[in-house]
């Protein structure tokens, strides 16, 4: 075999090797795109408005639809088999309609092209409505919530400070400013806008019967009563059942912030 034949053989072999390498790289990219997760840390999440169920978005690209092959399965008749995709991009989280029958809506407006989602945006797939939470923004808000909790606790203690003589102690929720306390005077108190509630709060963001605070054993617990805007304890939604309250906990009722004081001092007349 002369030098020319060797050269031709080497060129042909190189072409095959490069083609094979290209296939491997492309396949790896596809597998990474479809299966790669963020690890133990959730990328972001959706919270369903009706049930307050939290759905984590653990992939770089999350398919949404009725199909059992979707990453987020919504078994709702108004949702297409492959309805939408929410993916992580350099610009942030992006939602795109993938040819659904009923469309994708962001804050009430139907999208025709991919749209960047912002923390707190309302996203609708058919009749399924969610709130989008960006975990990076949410983490920052939680840190701010901790600081606000610390300040609210200081304010609550300032308001509660009184002469020990002739005083009694009851649990109470105190507004964020620390200048208004609502005493929990029964073992099971309903909170809301309705005049029939044990604790009536005249805030438009609250439901008529928003939440209930109950004494169980030696502890106090809060539960959401199917409110429109939800109930939170220390920035986390109270979804199913009751959540135990601890002295100094921050309670969010429809976006209105209170601090729980288990031993609020009441001066007797």
Phi, psi and omega in degrees: 000125182275180185296325180293319179295320177297318181298314180297319179295319180295319179296316180297316179297319179297319179300315179296319180296317180295320178297317178296319179297320178298319178297317179298315181296315180298315179298320178297321178296317180296314180299318179297318181296320186278320189251344187294133180249171179278357185090211183290339182271126179290138180293308175194187180202162176250141176241120180290133185296317186286311187263346185065017177291134181260127181246111181286145174255098190261356183246163175293329177226119186245113178277144184231131179170187180278340183297138179294349178274352180288153176289321175244110184264121177244102183275068182232138185299328182278359179259131179287165180300316174236093193268314186201172176224133171246121186228156179269124179233174178298329180280352182125202178276134186234135174250140180222140175281132180252046176080034181288161180282323188255358174083170176240133182239136175241117183054039175087356180248131180289138181262144177249347178217167180305138184233137177286130179270140176251152179305124179094357179296147176265120184241131182239132172241104188063232178266003178272120186245133182227160169251132183269131178240119174276118189297329179293316177292321181297320178298318179296321179293325178295320177296318177295325179295322178298316179293320179295324178298317180297316180292320180296324179294320177297315179298319180296320179293325179296316179295321184284346184293124179203175179292129182295333182290131178068026181247150173237166185235131177220155174291154181204159169249133186241133183296163188302326181287342178082014184248005179216123181246139177243107186285136176268098188261011179219166183284347177211097187250128174272146181236133178171189182276342184292141176297342180279350180288149177293323175239108182265124179240119186270063176246132184296334182281352178270149175278168181303311171238100192269311185208169177225135174250125185231149174264123178233114186066233179261006184242167178246140183229151177236144176223148177275140182256039179074035182293160180288316186257003171084166178235134180236149170235117183054047174072009178246134181297140168271109187258281183257129177077204185254157175239128181290138180259140175239152182305125180095356178298147177265126181249128175251118179246102181059032180091351177270130189259134176226159173247139179270122177246110185287339183229061179286132186272125180245121180282128177280147178283000000 
